Amino acid sequence: MKVIIKSLGHACFTVSDGNHTVIFDPFLTDNPEAVISADEVVADFVLPSHGHSDHLGDAIAIAKRLQVPIIAPYELAMYCSRFGAEVIPLHIGGGRDLPFGRVKLTFATHGSAVVTDDLIEYTGPPCGFLVTMSGQTVYYAGDTGLFGDMKLIGETTPIDVAILPIGDNFTMGIDDAVMAAEFLKPKVVIPTHYSAFEPIKKNPQEFAEKVVAKGIKCVIIAPGEEVEL
C-alpha cells in the first residue's frame, strides 16, 4: 500500500496510507506557511513532539473536533487531556501498536513547555517519533540537536524516511543534520524547520547537496507538496 508524506508548512506533516492518517506537530493557526486551516485537517491520530506553540499548535482543537487521540509523552498528554482531548500517553523509548502499525517515541534534545505571557508550564521531555505504516517507517525527529544515539536508532530500525530539522538556532543546523542523516541511514531524508521564521531561515538545497554527497537521497517538500513512498 502506498504511503504519502505531505508538508502542511513549517514542521507540520501528514503521513497517510489511504486508510489512516497521522499528523505531526499541527501548528497551522498563525503559521505563515500553512496551506490549510486547522478546521480542514483530517487525521486519525495527532502527534505533537513537544509543547512549544509552533509544534503543539492546534493539536488539542483538532483532536477534539475529530474525536481522535493525541499521542505524546506522558506529561504533554496529561496537559492536553486537561483541556478535554483524548490521549494515548507514551514515553521515551516506549512504543505502541495501533490500527495502522506502530508508534515509538525517541529521545530529542530540546525543551518542551507551553509559554504564555504570565506562565511557562513544563510539559515533559520533547520527543521524536518512529511511525511504521503499511510496512514503511518514518522517523520524525521533532525539534532536536544532534545526538549520538541517532546512530543507535539507525542501527536498530530500518528507516525509509527521516524528517530532520536543519534551521539551526533552535535545532540542528545543516552540517549537524547531515551527520544525523549519516547516523540514521534512511533511504530518503526530508529537511524541515528552515523557512517559516527569520532566525531559522536556511537553504535546503545546500543541505540536499551535502546529504547526496554522502550517498543519501534527499527530497525537499515545499508546503502543500507531497512525496509517495
Backbone as CSV, one residue per row, in Angstrom:
resi,resn,N_x,N_y,N_z,CA_x,CA_y,CA_z,C_x,C_y,C_z
1,MET,0.839,-1.195,0.000,0.000,0.000,0.000,0.879,1.251,0.000
2,LYS,0.494,2.251,-0.749,1.278,3.467,-0.859,1.166,4.299,0.415
3,VAL,2.287,4.887,0.794,2.314,5.812,1.923,2.729,7.177,1.387
4,ILE,1.959,8.203,1.745,2.199,9.554,1.235,2.518,10.489,2.400
5,ILE,3.621,11.212,2.266,4.011,12.231,3.243,3.748,13.597,2.619
6,LYS,3.041,14.441,3.339,2.709,15.777,2.831,3.123,16.838,3.833
7,SER,3.710,17.926,3.323,4.059,19.071,4.157,2.888,20.043,4.198
8,LEU,2.540,20.464,5.419,1.487,21.467,5.571,2.056,22.824,5.975
9,GLY,3.400,22.924,6.045,4.039,24.192,6.378,4.810,24.135,7.670
10,HIS,5.991,24.766,7.693,6.902,24.783,8.837,7.293,23.347,9.175
11,ALA,6.880,22.826,10.338,7.273,21.472,10.733,6.086,20.516,10.763
12,CYS,4.995,20.887,10.142,3.780,20.074,10.161,3.727,19.176,8.930
13,PHE,3.570,17.872,9.171,3.474,16.889,8.096,2.355,15.904,8.398
14,THR,1.764,15.366,7.347,0.881,14.217,7.491,1.520,13.007,6.827
15,VAL,1.229,11.836,7.374,1.633,10.563,6.779,0.371,9.732,6.639
16,SER,0.094,9.255,5.438,-1.167,8.572,5.188,-0.973,7.396,4.249
17,ASP,-1.698,6.303,4.526,-1.710,5.164,3.602,-3.049,5.016,2.892
18,GLY,-3.893,6.029,3.000,-5.206,5.978,2.372,-6.298,5.503,3.307
19,ASN,-5.917,4.700,4.279,-6.869,4.231,5.282,-6.717,4.964,6.608
20,HIS,-5.486,5.344,6.939,-5.204,6.041,8.182,-4.252,7.204,7.910
21,THR,-4.410,8.257,8.699,-3.544,9.436,8.583,-3.106,9.878,9.962
22,VAL,-1.807,10.137,10.104,-1.297,10.776,11.320,-0.781,12.148,10.930
23,ILE,-0.853,13.070,11.874,-0.338,14.418,11.633,0.671,14.758,12.717
24,PHE,1.846,15.209,12.296,2.902,15.640,13.205,2.821,17.147,13.412
25,ASP,2.972,17.584,14.644,3.160,18.992,15.008,2.234,19.939,14.236
26,PRO,0.928,19.850,14.523,-0.062,20.585,13.721,-0.187,22.067,14.073
27,PHE,0.871,22.794,13.867,0.869,24.251,14.023,0.397,24.853,12.702
28,LEU,-0.866,25.311,12.673,-1.453,25.864,11.457,-1.960,27.286,11.675
29,THR,-2.685,27.512,12.756,-3.132,28.865,13.071,-1.914,29.746,13.363
30,ASP,-1.817,30.853,12.673,-0.689,31.802,12.787,0.606,31.282,12.166
31,ASN,0.539,30.171,11.473,1.705,29.656,10.747,1.776,30.347,9.385
32,PRO,2.817,31.120,9.114,2.882,31.853,7.848,2.981,30.952,6.627
33,GLU,3.305,29.683,6.813,3.432,28.762,5.685,2.261,27.797,5.561
34,ALA,1.294,27.866,6.460,0.216,26.877,6.473,-0.557,26.870,5.155
35,VAL,-0.795,25.685,4.631,-1.521,25.552,3.366,-2.983,25.197,3.586
36,ILE,-3.345,24.827,4.818,-4.741,24.605,5.170,-4.963,25.164,6.574
37,SER,-6.217,25.277,6.968,-6.535,25.704,8.331,-6.688,24.477,9.219
38,ALA,-6.665,24.712,10.511,-6.849,23.608,11.454,-8.205,22.944,11.262
39,ASP,-9.210,23.724,10.858,-10.554,23.178,10.662,-10.639,22.254,9.446
40,GLU,-9.635,22.295,8.584,-9.644,21.455,7.387,-8.864,20.158,7.561
41,VAL,-8.166,20.024,8.657,-7.349,18.829,8.880,-8.235,17.598,9.056
42,VAL,-7.826,16.518,8.397,-8.447,15.214,8.604,-7.338,14.254,9.009
43,ALA,-7.461,13.669,10.186,-6.435,12.759,10.690,-7.059,11.802,11.691
44,ASP,-6.376,10.677,11.895,-6.840,9.677,12.855,-6.069,9.735,14.170
45,PHE,-4.851,10.295,14.114,-4.012,10.431,15.302,-3.222,11.729,15.178
46,VAL,-3.057,12.426,16.307,-2.353,13.706,16.338,-1.089,13.523,17.177
47,LEU,0.073,13.843,16.588,1.350,13.560,17.235,2.164,14.847,17.425
48,PRO,1.976,15.545,18.535,2.832,16.705,18.825,4.118,16.246,19.504
49,SER,5.246,16.774,19.053,6.534,16.327,19.581,6.920,17.022,20.883
50,HIS,6.363,18.212,21.132,6.646,18.932,22.366,5.690,20.101,22.509
51,GLY,5.809,20.825,23.621,4.796,21.805,23.965,4.945,23.194,23.376
52,HIS,6.028,23.483,22.654,6.192,24.821,22.092,5.083,25.126,21.085
53,SER,4.687,26.379,21.029,3.480,26.750,20.284,3.561,26.445,18.792
54,ASP,4.776,26.452,18.211,4.887,26.181,16.783,4.957,24.684,16.489
55,HIS,4.642,23.867,17.511,4.605,22.406,17.316,3.329,21.815,17.919
56,LEU,3.048,22.133,19.177,1.762,21.710,19.747,0.626,22.355,18.966
57,GLY,0.780,23.636,18.691,-0.126,24.339,17.792,-1.597,24.061,18.040
58,ASP,-2.268,23.505,17.022,-3.706,23.261,17.061,-4.047,21.825,17.450
59,ALA,-3.105,21.122,18.058,-3.304,19.693,18.341,-4.572,19.433,19.142
60,ILE,-4.787,20.196,20.204,-5.940,19.954,21.068,-7.242,20.217,20.320
61,ALA,-7.308,21.322,19.604,-8.525,21.664,18.863,-8.829,20.618,17.795
62,ILE,-7.808,20.156,17.089,-8.008,19.150,16.041,-8.485,17.832,16.654
63,ALA,-7.826,17.409,17.725,-8.201,16.140,18.363,-9.634,16.179,18.878
64,LYS,-10.031,17.293,19.468,-11.399,17.400,19.995,-12.433,17.458,18.869
65,ARG,-12.126,18.208,17.817,-13.090,18.308,16.706,-13.301,16.962,16.031
66,LEU,-12.219,16.231,15.803,-12.299,14.959,15.093,-12.560,13.775,16.020
67,GLN,-12.464,14.028,17.324,-12.618,12.965,18.335,-11.611,11.837,18.077
68,VAL,-10.357,12.255,17.939,-9.252,11.325,17.734,-8.206,11.580,18.813
69,PRO,-7.351,10.594,19.104,-6.404,10.769,20.204,-5.135,11.517,19.832
70,ILE,-4.575,12.159,20.837,-3.234,12.738,20.769,-2.260,11.716,21.341
71,ILE,-1.183,11.452,20.606,-0.118,10.576,21.078,1.068,11.468,21.420
72,ALA,1.522,11.412,22.674,2.571,12.328,23.122,3.227,11.771,24.380
73,PRO,4.396,12.323,24.753,4.979,11.960,26.045,3.984,12.226,27.174
74,TYR,4.080,11.446,28.224,3.070,11.436,29.283,2.680,12.829,29.763
75,GLU,3.658,13.649,30.099,3.334,14.954,30.671,2.586,15.846,29.677
76,LEU,3.002,15.822,28.428,2.304,16.608,27.410,0.906,16.045,27.170
77,ALA,0.790,14.727,27.181,-0.524,14.108,27.015,-1.470,14.529,28.139
78,MET,-0.961,14.549,29.374,-1.804,14.963,30.500,-2.199,16.433,30.392
79,TYR,-1.296,17.256,29.896,-1.642,18.661,29.651,-2.813,18.741,28.662
80,CYS,-2.723,17.983,27.577,-3.779,18.015,26.556,-5.097,17.463,27.091
81,SER,-5.027,16.425,27.924,-6.251,15.824,28.458,-6.983,16.793,29.379
82,ARG,-6.247,17.681,30.001,-6.849,18.678,30.889,-7.824,19.590,30.138
83,PHE,-7.608,19.708,28.822,-8.476,20.555,28.002,-9.492,19.735,27.205
84,GLY,-9.648,18.469,27.597,-10.718,17.659,27.019,-10.324,16.791,25.853
85,ALA,-9.034,16.693,25.542,-8.606,15.855,24.422,-8.418,14.410,24.878
86,GLU,-8.765,13.486,24.008,-8.444,12.075,24.232,-6.944,11.899,24.007
87,VAL,-6.290,11.114,24.834,-4.842,10.974,24.706,-4.411,9.521,24.807
88,ILE,-3.271,9.240,24.161,-2.557,7.982,24.332,-1.169,8.359,24.829
89,PRO,-0.937,8.313,26.135,0.366,8.717,26.667,1.409,7.622,26.473
90,LEU,2.560,8.002,25.972,3.713,7.116,25.862,4.891,7.818,26.540
91,HIS,6.071,7.202,26.476,7.255,7.915,26.936,8.471,7.453,26.155
92,ILE,9.567,8.147,26.335,10.759,7.950,25.518,11.199,6.479,25.550
93,GLY,11.347,5.909,24.378,11.737,4.516,24.263,10.567,3.563,24.210
94,GLY,9.386,4.038,24.568,8.196,3.195,24.556,7.480,3.275,23.229
95,GLY,6.789,2.190,22.904,6.035,2.132,21.660,4.674,1.511,21.881
96,ARG,3.856,1.582,20.842,2.501,1.038,20.950,2.011,0.630,19.569
97,ASP,1.402,-0.556,19.498,0.770,-0.991,18.267,-0.578,-0.302,18.126
98,LEU,-0.866,0.143,16.904,-2.091,0.873,16.612,-2.709,0.309,15.336
99,PRO,-3.931,0.687,14.981,-4.590,0.079,13.820,-3.794,0.179,12.518
100,PHE,-2.977,1.218,12.362,-2.214,1.388,11.124,-0.829,0.769,11.186
101,GLY,-0.348,0.417,12.401,1.016,-0.076,12.531,1.541,0.162,13.929
102,ARG,2.545,1.023,14.057,3.174,1.225,15.359,3.768,2.623,15.477
103,VAL,3.737,3.154,16.696,4.401,4.419,17.026,5.366,4.156,18.173
104,LYS,6.584,4.649,18.054,7.565,4.582,19.135,8.144,5.975,19.348
105,LEU,8.317,6.343,20.609,8.892,7.648,20.938,10.404,7.532,21.080
106,THR,11.098,8.493,20.511,12.549,8.546,20.617,12.971,9.792,21.399
107,PHE,14.175,9.772,21.846,14.777,10.929,22.504,14.893,12.092,21.528
108,ALA,14.784,13.304,22.034,15.109,14.528,21.287,15.765,15.477,22.279
109,THR,16.779,16.163,21.844,17.453,17.093,22.752,16.964,18.517,22.464
110,HIS,16.057,18.981,23.304,15.373,20.257,23.082,14.691,20.620,24.395
111,GLY,13.688,21.470,24.359,12.869,21.800,25.514,11.420,21.484,25.214
112,SER,10.565,21.643,26.206,9.134,21.425,25.989,8.354,22.161,27.065
113,ALA,7.633,23.179,26.657,6.822,23.951,27.604,5.783,24.740,26.826
114,VAL,4.669,24.987,27.473,3.680,25.924,26.945,4.003,27.282,27.559
115,VAL,4.303,28.243,26.709,4.755,29.557,27.169,3.682,30.598,26.875
116,THR,3.176,31.247,27.915,2.226,32.339,27.756,2.835,33.602,28.350
117,ASP,2.079,34.688,28.319,2.604,35.964,28.818,2.948,35.910,30.302
118,ASP,2.227,35.103,31.074,2.449,35.103,32.521,2.783,33.738,33.099
119,LEU,3.055,32.752,32.225,3.321,31.418,32.736,4.148,30.607,31.743
120,ILE,5.107,29.867,32.264,5.802,28.853,31.478,5.513,27.516,32.148
121,GLU,4.728,26.681,31.474,4.324,25.392,32.043,5.092,24.267,31.374
122,TYR,5.919,23.585,32.138,6.726,22.477,31.643,5.819,21.331,31.219
123,THR,6.091,20.757,30.055,5.243,19.680,29.536,6.039,18.400,29.275
124,GLY,7.032,18.153,30.123,7.793,16.921,29.994,8.858,17.026,28.922
125,PRO,9.562,15.943,28.665,10.622,15.974,27.659,10.057,16.020,26.242
126,PRO,10.796,16.611,25.314,10.401,16.552,23.907,10.659,15.146,23.380
127,CYS,10.186,14.862,22.196,10.422,13.538,21.624,10.501,13.618,20.107
128,GLY,10.962,12.539,19.532,10.800,12.263,18.120,9.871,11.068,17.999
129,PHE,9.462,10.748,16.778,8.547,9.630,16.560,9.085,8.702,15.482
130,LEU,9.017,7.408,15.739,9.170,6.397,14.701,7.780,5.851,14.405
131,VAL,7.281,6.126,13.216,5.940,5.685,12.823,6.069,4.656,11.709
132,THR,5.551,3.469,11.962,5.533,2.424,10.938,4.111,2.258,10.438
133,MET,3.946,2.424,9.127,2.628,2.366,8.499,2.753,1.627,7.172
134,SER,1.956,0.588,7.001,1.969,-0.205,5.769,3.380,-0.640,5.394
135,GLY,4.143,-1.044,6.391,5.482,-1.565,6.154,6.556,-0.526,5.932
136,GLN,6.205,0.754,5.985,7.171,1.839,5.817,7.399,2.530,7.161
137,THR,8.654,2.850,7.479,8.955,3.522,8.744,9.448,4.936,8.492
138,VAL,8.772,5.884,9.111,9.121,7.303,9.033,9.645,7.748,10.395
139,TYR,10.821,8.351,10.390,11.377,8.938,11.611,11.179,10.442,11.547
140,TYR,10.320,10.949,12.415,10.105,12.384,12.536,10.875,12.835,13.762
141,ALA,11.977,13.553,13.548,12.898,13.861,14.638,12.372,14.911,15.603
142,GLY,11.378,15.702,15.192,10.939,16.821,16.012,12.018,17.890,16.055
143,ASP,11.911,18.780,17.024,12.964,19.778,17.224,14.076,19.113,18.025
144,THR,15.261,19.051,17.479,16.347,18.417,18.205,17.695,18.898,17.705
145,GLY,18.655,18.835,18.593,20.039,18.947,18.191,20.546,17.564,17.833
146,LEU,21.748,17.524,17.320,22.397,16.249,17.011,22.708,15.516,18.318
147,PHE,22.447,14.213,18.341,22.851,13.410,19.496,23.328,12.041,19.027
148,GLY,24.256,11.466,19.779,24.937,10.262,19.343,24.042,9.056,19.183
149,ASP,22.938,8.978,19.954,22.071,7.816,19.868,21.266,7.769,18.573
150,MET,21.356,8.804,17.743,20.779,8.685,16.404,21.423,7.510,15.660
151,LYS,22.696,7.284,15.949,23.376,6.148,15.326,22.742,4.841,15.769
152,LEU,22.396,4.756,17.046,21.734,3.567,17.569,20.350,3.390,16.956
153,ILE,19.625,4.489,16.803,18.315,4.414,16.154,18.459,3.842,14.748
154,GLY,19.449,4.347,14.020,19.668,3.870,12.662,20.091,2.419,12.600
155,GLU,20.837,1.970,13.613,21.309,0.584,13.625,20.210,-0.404,14.002
156,THR,19.247,0.034,14.795,18.216,-0.881,15.279,16.911,-0.808,14.502
157,THR,16.729,0.255,13.720,15.467,0.443,12.998,15.735,0.810,11.545
158,PRO,15.353,-0.031,10.599,15.466,0.357,9.184,14.499,1.513,8.895
159,ILE,15.048,2.664,8.522,14.243,3.870,8.321,14.089,4.151,6.834
160,ASP,12.856,4.262,6.394,12.603,4.597,4.989,12.742,6.091,4.753
161,VAL,12.187,6.904,5.644,12.267,8.360,5.508,12.586,8.978,6.867
162,ALA,13.548,9.892,6.892,13.841,10.675,8.094,13.520,12.136,7.806
163,ILE,12.695,12.729,8.654,12.346,14.148,8.537,13.144,14.887,9.600
164,LEU,14.116,15.693,9.148,15.097,16.282,10.055,15.087,17.811,9.996
165,PRO,15.139,18.481,11.156,15.249,19.946,11.150,16.648,20.372,10.730
166,ILE,16.729,21.486,10.009,18.032,21.980,9.550,18.221,23.472,9.828
167,GLY,17.286,24.097,10.531,17.259,25.553,10.605,18.233,26.225,11.545
168,ASP,18.996,25.408,12.334,19.946,25.994,13.279,19.192,26.837,14.320
169,ASN,19.887,27.561,15.120,19.349,28.459,16.142,18.618,27.697,17.256
170,PHE,17.501,27.040,16.927,16.740,26.276,17.919,16.941,24.765,17.766
171,THR,17.501,24.323,16.654,17.653,22.895,16.357,19.006,22.675,15.685
172,MET,19.196,21.481,15.145,20.380,21.225,14.326,20.459,22.213,13.176
173,GLY,21.672,22.577,12.813,21.900,23.284,11.570,22.200,22.285,10.466
174,ILE,22.573,22.786,9.320,22.746,21.934,8.151,23.818,20.871,8.369
175,ASP,24.995,21.248,8.822,26.081,20.272,8.941,25.777,19.194,9.979
176,ASP,25.180,19.580,11.102,24.806,18.583,12.095,23.707,17.668,11.571
177,ALA,22.783,18.218,10.797,21.709,17.401,10.233,22.257,16.413,9.200
178,VAL,23.297,16.813,8.478,23.953,15.877,7.554,24.553,14.716,8.345
179,MET,25.201,15.019,9.444,25.764,13.958,10.283,24.656,13.069,10.848
180,ALA,23.536,13.676,11.232,22.391,12.894,11.710,21.917,11.917,10.646
181,ALA,21.851,12.385,9.402,21.443,11.504,8.306,22.418,10.347,8.147
182,GLU,23.710,10.619,8.300,24.704,9.543,8.231,24.494,8.522,9.344
183,PHE,24.171,9.000,10.535,23.919,8.103,11.667,22.683,7.241,11.420
184,LEU,21.628,7.866,10.903,20.326,7.211,10.788,20.221,6.270,9.588
185,LYS,20.958,6.586,8.528,20.973,5.774,7.307,19.578,5.554,6.698
186,PRO,18.789,6.607,6.541,17.475,6.435,5.914,17.624,6.273,4.399
187,LYS,16.597,5.738,3.778,16.590,5.677,2.311,16.420,7.078,1.724
188,VAL,15.616,7.894,2.417,15.337,9.263,1.968,15.331,10.174,3.186
189,VAL,15.841,11.378,3.035,15.749,12.374,4.101,15.011,13.603,3.585
190,ILE,14.144,14.153,4.431,13.372,15.352,4.099,13.736,16.433,5.117
191,PRO,14.234,17.591,4.669,14.542,18.668,5.615,13.296,19.428,6.038
192,THR,13.324,19.960,7.254,12.192,20.730,7.763,12.696,21.825,8.701
193,HIS,11.771,22.682,9.136,12.067,23.695,10.158,13.186,24.627,9.701
194,TYR,13.024,25.217,8.502,14.102,26.047,7.967,13.624,27.301,7.238
195,SER,12.327,27.627,7.281,11.904,28.734,6.420,10.790,29.612,6.962
196,ALA,10.071,29.200,8.000,8.885,29.953,8.414,9.211,31.253,9.138
197,PHE,10.365,31.297,9.840,10.704,32.453,10.653,12.159,32.854,10.416
198,GLU,12.433,34.127,10.527,13.743,34.669,10.162,14.924,33.984,10.862
199,PRO,14.876,33.715,12.159,16.065,33.137,12.813,16.449,31.754,12.315
200,ILE,15.525,31.052,11.652,15.816,29.677,11.228,15.920,29.533,9.710
201,LYS,15.941,30.625,8.991,15.935,30.513,7.532,17.276,29.991,7.018
202,LYS,17.204,28.870,6.320,18.377,28.236,5.728,18.022,27.746,4.336
203,ASN,19.044,27.450,3.541,18.848,26.989,2.164,18.782,25.459,2.150
204,PRO,17.624,24.862,1.897,17.529,23.403,1.909,18.331,22.750,0.789
205,GLN,18.590,23.502,-0.274,19.367,22.942,-1.376,20.809,22.667,-0.938
206,GLU,21.338,23.531,-0.080,22.678,23.291,0.461,22.705,21.986,1.252
207,PHE,21.681,21.787,2.066,21.581,20.535,2.820,21.475,19.345,1.869
208,ALA,20.628,19.467,0.852,20.424,18.359,-0.092,21.731,17.967,-0.761
209,GLU,22.500,18.957,-1.199,23.761,18.665,-1.883,24.733,17.939,-0.960
210,LYS,24.777,18.351,0.300,25.696,17.716,1.236,25.252,16.297,1.593
211,VAL,23.953,16.085,1.687,23.432,14.750,2.001,23.643,13.802,0.830
212,VAL,23.348,14.274,-0.367,23.535,13.441,-1.560,24.999,13.042,-1.709
213,ALA,25.907,13.944,-1.344,27.338,13.628,-1.405,27.710,12.492,-0.459
214,LYS,26.867,12.249,0.543,27.082,11.140,1.476,26.368,9.867,1.021
215,GLY,25.739,9.925,-0.145,25.072,8.749,-0.692,23.648,8.546,-0.213
216,ILE,23.028,9.604,0.323,21.656,9.514,0.829,20.754,10.396,-0.022
217,LYS,19.640,9.852,-0.458,18.695,10.613,-1.273,17.998,11.672,-0.427
218,CYS,17.820,12.854,-0.983,17.133,13.943,-0.290,15.983,14.440,-1.146
219,VAL,14.827,14.644,-0.519,13.667,15.210,-1.194,13.227,16.450,-0.428
220,ILE,13.194,17.577,-1.092,12.731,18.830,-0.485,11.251,18.980,-0.811
221,ILE,10.431,19.110,0.231,8.986,19.235,0.020,8.545,20.622,0.468
222,ALA,8.089,21.422,-0.454,7.537,22.730,-0.106,6.155,22.550,0.511
223,PRO,5.696,23.524,1.309,4.354,23.421,1.872,3.297,23.169,0.780
224,GLY,2.480,22.168,1.015,1.461,21.774,0.041,1.880,20.644,-0.865
225,GLU,3.177,20.351,-0.891,3.680,19.260,-1.734,3.721,17.952,-0.953
226,GLU,3.825,16.851,-1.686,3.856,15.543,-1.052,4.805,14.620,-1.809
227,VAL,5.191,13.557,-1.123,6.055,12.545,-1.735,5.455,11.190,-1.420
228,GLU,5.520,10.284,-2.380,4.960,8.948,-2.215,6.076,7.947,-1.988
229,LEU,5.924,7.106,-0.986,6.916,6.069,-0.704,6.566,4.805,-1.483
